[in-house]
Structure formats: C-alpha cells, structure tokens
Amino acid sequence: MSDSPRSQTSQTAIFALAIGAAIIGLTLILLALGINVLEAGGQFVGSLYPPIAVTTEGAQIRDLYTVVFIIAVVIFLVVEGLILWTVIRYRRKPTDVNLPPQTHGNNIAEFVWTVVPTIIVIFMFIVSWQTLNAVDASSPDAQTKIRAVAGQFQWQFEYLSPDGNTVLYTENIPLVSAGGGMMVPAGRTVQLQLFVSPKDVIHAFYVPQFLFKRDVVPGRNTSFDFTVDAADAGQTFRGQCAELCGVGHFTMLFEVKALTETDFDAWLAGKVAEANATPPPPPSGGPAPSGGAAGETLQVSASGIKYEQSSLTATAGAPFHIQFENKDQGTPHNVAIHQGSSTGTEVFKGEIFSGVATKVYDVPALDAGSYAFVCTVHPTMTGTLTVQ
C-alpha cells in the first residue's frame, strides 16, 4: 500500500527542510572562513555581465543583454524548479510496487510549450533587430569623422574633414601611453570609418567597454557612429584587433582617450597646425639628409615587427647616426632611445615612417650607461644600447 497524501506531503516537507538546512550550513561555513557571501555573490553575478558601457550605443547593447539574461534566468529557474519538484514529489518509495497512472498526450501542455517559446523568440527578434539598427547607424551629419586604418600589424587613425574624405591629421602611434592613440570628443557623435588595404587580411576593431566589435574587411567600406558619455571625459579605453591576422596579431593594440569637446577641438587644431608646419619627408626608399652630426653610424633594421639587431654599442660623449631600415611594407616604425629600459625616460625619438624605406637619424651625445632602443609604434620591439 502506498503512503497517504498526508504522509507524502510530510516527507516532501522534511526533504525541503533538509535542503534548506544544508544551504544555511554551507553559508555559515563560508562566513566562518571569512568569505563575504553577498560580495562573492555580487562578483559572480557581475562576471556574467559585459563591462559597463561607456557609449550610448554600448548602453543599448547592455540593455539587450540584460533582457536576454533575465529571460534565460527565468527559464532556467522554472525548468530546474519543475525538475526538482517532480523528483521530490514523485520519487519512488519502498512501498511503491506498481507503476503510477500513465498519461499520454496533453493538449494544454503541448499548447503552452509551443506558444510560449514562440512568443519569446519573436520578442527577442524584435528587440535585437531594434538594437542592431541603432548600433549600426551611420549618419552623414556626424560632427567628428575618424578613419581607423588597419594593417599587418598596426593601427593608424586619420582625422577627417566634415566631407569625410580629406585627411587633416594622421596619428601613427596607436597607444595613448606612447604619446598617440585615438582621441575622441566625449558627448559628441563620432563617425568611425574602417579601412584596410585590399592586399591585406581581415582585422577587427574591438573596444571592450564599447561592447562592440566590427570586422575590417579588405575591399569593404564600413562605418558606424558612437557617442562616448560626457561623464567619461578624461578616461582611456583599451582596444585591440580581435581577428587572428598573422604572427604579429598580438601587437595590434590601441587605446581610445575621451576628451571634452573643447579639449578635443584644441588638440586637433594643434596637431593639424603641427603637421602643416612639418617639412615634407624625403622620398621613400632613400636615407634622410643628415643634420651634420659627427660620429659613427649604427645599422638598425626592422622586419616582422621586430628589430633584427638585439644590441648596439656607441661611444659615450659623442654624437652618432642610426641608419634605420624599415623592411615591413606599409607598417610604420621608428627608433627611440630610452634611458635604462624600454619604459625609462625617452632621450631621443626618431621620425616614424612606413616601410619599405630607410632613414638616418642624428643622435646627440649620450652619457655612458645602459639604454634601450624602442619602436614608439610597437613597444614590444626593443633592443639594448650600451654607451661606453
């Protein structure tokens, strides 16, 4: 004879109390170990979410993620709850010797598990479509236009005139920490164009805090608008190529710094004036004219995003030349000298130029000691210079 309904209810209650006691016991153990349960729980939930968005479009993506996440959590809790309830309520007992009544087909259940998922899918399609259209929007009236040029293995940023074609200034250094990076005005709509040479490979523009990634495909013009929140002016955001593009993929890092609108306009005007005041470089492929510095000439070459020489030696107290050959076609490099190590004080910086080309740098006299020569564009390119 099977248990009475009252007995089954009592057993279910005891089982639920046992589970609750286990949860409380585990919580007390964690507290005794000095673990903040609420903080740990908050960190766990936070790890399931993308970074805090710093752009208007990123906020819309995060809102969409929240909607999908809540739907997924509700479905998970309902399904797992029903499974646990079924296991507890209908578990087999020692006195159960016969199969319970078997039910085949239930129109209401079939209707529910068909209609409800369909409604959820239609809803998610609509909100995803709306978000996608908003994020991919590109307006010709954008106030600031920038072109990100990708190539193996570096980023360049071209600041364009309102027509979106004329280049006002080109930044060859992708990292803010190295004196370059992509500057954007916070609170103002920025239109970003993505470009890569038809002879190059696929790259991807990705800034985690933008919550947005877009492929840079050879032969395809891609552009989109974004607006960094005005409250984030002064912040710097890390970016990278998110498409495996070759052996130098790890060097394709860049940084985006948000400035106030006034500071950005002043910065761009200064860079344009500085670029216009710079004399034109010598023809590509030939050495630059020497400034008259005396002394020895050191040979340095770059290939495959690295220097072919790992160490150099120069005479202390005497100026010298560095004849630098950039063998990486279309990739900008230079030679800068830092005191002590690659992160030390910069004592000399040679002109950045794209290969294939050669330039001669005139380096002033240095005190005896240990130095590092570094590529400003690619800080992973380093070597040792000993002055004695």
Buried (B, 14 or more C-beta within 10 A) or exposed (E): EEBEEEEBEEBBEEBEEEEEEEEEEEEEEEEEEEEEEEEEEEEEEEEEEEBEBBBBBBBBBBEBBEBEBEEEEEEEEEEEEEEEEEEBEEEEEEEEEEEEEEEEEEEEEEEEEEEEEEEEEEEBEEBEEEBEEBBBBEEEEBBBBBBBBBBBBBBBBBBBEEEBEEEBBBBBBBBBEBEBBBBBBBBBBBBBBBBBEEEBBBBBBBBBBBBBBBBBBBEEEBBBBBBBBEEBBEBEBBBBBBBEBBEBBEBBBBBBBBBBBEBBBEBBEEBEEEEEEEEEEBEEEEBBEEEEBEBEEBEBBBBBBBBEBEEBEBBEEBBBBBBBBBBBEBBBBBBBBBBEEBEBEBBBBBBBBBBBBBBBBBBEBBEEEEBBBBBBBBBEBBBBBEBE
